[in-house]
C-alpha cells in the first residue's frame, strides 16, 4: 500500500475538532458532550464568568437571607445577614490559581457591574420619587 491507497478518514460534521487537532473520538468522549466548548470557543470563560457573577450577586444574598430567616427567625437573621458578605471569598479565591484567573476576573466584572446597575436604578427611582411628590 502506498500513501495514496490509505482510506481517507472523514471528520464528523457536527463535532468540531478539538484545539489539539487530533479530533479522534476517544479524546472527545473523555471530555464529555460539551468538552469541545471549553477548548475551542474563545469567549466561554468570559460569558460563563460574567453570568456567574450576575447570578452570584443576586441569588446568594437572597437564598442566604431566606435560610437565615427560616432557621433563626427574622430579627436574628437581620443581625446575621452582614456575615453573608463572607461568601465573596469564593470568587476572590478563584483569582489566585492561574487556571481560574480569567474566569474569576469576569465573575468580578459581573458582580461589580450588576451592583452598579442595581444601585444606579435604585438611586434614580428614589430621586424621582422624592422630586415628584
C-alpha positions as CSV (number, residue, x, y, z in Angstrom):
1,X,0.0,0.0,0.0
2,X,1.2,3.4,-0.8
3,X,0.3,6.7,0.8
4,X,-2.4,7.4,-1.7
5,X,-4.0,4.0,-1.1
6,X,-4.9,4.8,2.5
7,X,-8.6,5.3,3.1
8,X,-9.5,8.9,4.0
9,X,-10.9,9.5,7.4
10,X,-13.8,11.9,7.4
11,X,-14.4,14.1,10.4
12,X,-17.9,14.1,11.9
13,X,-19.7,17.2,10.6
14,X,-21.4,18.1,13.8
15,X,-18.5,17.9,16.2
16,X,-15.7,20.4,15.9
17,X,-12.1,19.2,16.1
18,X,-10.5,19.8,19.5
19,X,-7.9,22.5,20.0
20,X,-5.0,20.0,19.9
21,X,-6.0,19.0,16.4
22,X,-6.3,15.2,16.9
23,X,-10.0,15.1,16.5
24,X,-10.3,11.4,17.4
25,X,-13.5,10.1,19.0
26,X,-11.7,9.0,22.2
27,X,-10.5,12.5,23.1
28,X,-13.9,14.0,22.5
29,X,-15.6,11.3,24.7
30,X,-13.2,11.8,27.5
31,X,-14.2,15.5,27.9
32,X,-17.9,14.8,27.7
33,X,-20.6,16.0,25.3
34,X,-19.6,19.7,25.7
35,X,-15.9,19.1,26.2
36,X,-15.1,20.8,22.9
37,X,-16.6,24.1,24.0
38,X,-14.0,24.9,26.7
39,X,-11.0,24.4,24.5
40,X,-12.2,25.8,21.2
41,X,-14.5,28.7,22.0
42,X,-12.6,31.8,22.9
43,X,-15.4,33.6,24.9
44,X,-16.6,30.7,27.0
45,X,-14.8,31.8,30.2
46,X,-15.9,35.4,29.6
47,X,-19.6,34.7,29.2
48,X,-19.7,32.0,31.8
49,X,-17.9,34.2,34.3
50,X,-19.9,37.3,33.7
51,X,-23.2,35.5,34.1
52,X,-21.9,33.5,37.1
53,X,-21.1,36.9,38.8
54,X,-24.5,38.3,37.9
55,X,-26.3,35.2,39.4
56,X,-23.9,35.2,42.3
57,X,-24.7,38.8,43.4
58,X,-28.4,38.3,43.1
59,X,-29.0,34.7,44.2
60,X,-26.5,34.2,47.0
61,X,-27.7,37.0,49.3
62,X,-31.4,36.1,48.7
63,X,-31.0,32.4,49.4
64,X,-28.8,33.1,52.4
65,X,-31.3,35.6,53.8
66,X,-34.2,33.1,53.3
67,X,-32.3,30.3,55.0
68,X,-31.2,32.6,58.0
69,X,-34.8,33.7,58.4
70,X,-36.2,30.2,58.3
71,X,-33.6,28.9,60.8
72,X,-33.2,31.8,63.2
73,X,-36.2,34.0,62.8
74,X,-36.5,37.4,61.1
75,X,-34.9,39.5,63.9
76,X,-31.8,37.3,64.3
77,X,-31.5,36.9,60.5
78,X,-31.2,40.6,60.2
79,X,-28.4,40.7,62.7
80,X,-26.5,37.8,61.0
81,X,-27.1,39.0,57.4
82,X,-23.8,41.0,57.1
83,X,-21.9,37.8,57.5
84,X,-23.2,36.7,54.1
85,X,-20.5,39.1,52.7
86,X,-18.0,36.4,53.6
87,X,-19.3,34.4,50.6
88,X,-17.3,36.8,48.4
89,X,-14.2,34.9,49.5
90,X,-15.1,32.2,46.9
91,X,-14.7,34.4,43.8
92,X,-11.8,36.1,45.4
93,X,-10.0,32.8,45.9
94,X,-10.6,32.0,42.3
95,X,-8.3,34.9,41.3
96,X,-5.2,33.2,42.7
97,X,-4.8,30.0,40.7
98,X,-3.7,30.7,37.1
99,X,-6.2,28.2,35.7
100,X,-9.3,30.0,37.1
101,X,-8.0,33.6,37.0
102,X,-9.6,34.6,33.7
103,X,-12.9,33.2,34.8
104,X,-12.7,34.9,38.2
105,X,-12.0,38.3,36.5
106,X,-15.2,38.0,34.6
107,X,-17.1,36.8,37.7
108,X,-15.9,40.0,39.4
109,X,-16.9,42.1,36.4
110,X,-20.4,40.5,36.6
111,X,-20.6,41.2,40.3
112,X,-19.5,44.8,40.1
113,X,-21.5,45.7,37.0
114,X,-24.7,44.2,38.4
115,X,-24.2,46.0,41.7
116,X,-23.6,49.3,39.9
117,X,-26.7,48.9,37.8
118,X,-28.9,47.9,40.7
119,X,-27.7,50.8,42.9
120,X,-27.9,53.2,40.0
121,X,-31.5,52.3,39.2
122,X,-32.4,52.4,42.9
123,X,-30.9,55.9,43.3
124,X,-32.7,57.1,40.1
125,X,-36.1,55.7,41.3
126,X,-35.6,57.2,44.8
127,X,-34.6,60.6,43.3
128,X,-37.7,60.5,41.0
129,X,-40.0,59.6,43.9
130,X,-38.6,62.4,46.1
131,X,-38.7,65.0,43.3
132,X,-42.3,64.2,42.1
133,X,-44.1,64.0,45.5
